[in-house]
Amino acid sequence: MGMNGGSQSIVDTRVLAWCLARENDPVAALRQYDRMRRPAVNAIVLANRNLGPEAIIARAEAHGGPLPAGQADKIATDYRKLAQATAAQVNTRPSWTVQHRATDPAR
């Protein structure tokens, strides 16, 4: 549900790589990754239990046709905010690029 599993897997991979590159201890890196991703992922999972964006389809079906103007947009916008995927949220995030590895002596 939520139609964003692929996107979330890409974000998870970037965050995990970032954590592993910045920590000498892989267990500490995994703990940091868990602290960083768990709140956002849990919120998305809970929202998807209520159909997430698929609520647009379910409500349209129950309504017998297209939803009233703005209702589908509100559902989609609320979900983008929850998934932290609005243009503003994405464009203001710091980069996940790692300048130096944890083992780099120049660090």
Protein Blocks (a to p, Z undefined) as FASTA:
>chain_A
ZZlmmmmmmmmmmmmmmmmmmpmblklmmmmmmmmmmmmmmmmmmmmmnopmmlmmmmmm
mnopacdehklmmmmmmmmmmnopafklmmmpccfbdfbdfklmkZZ
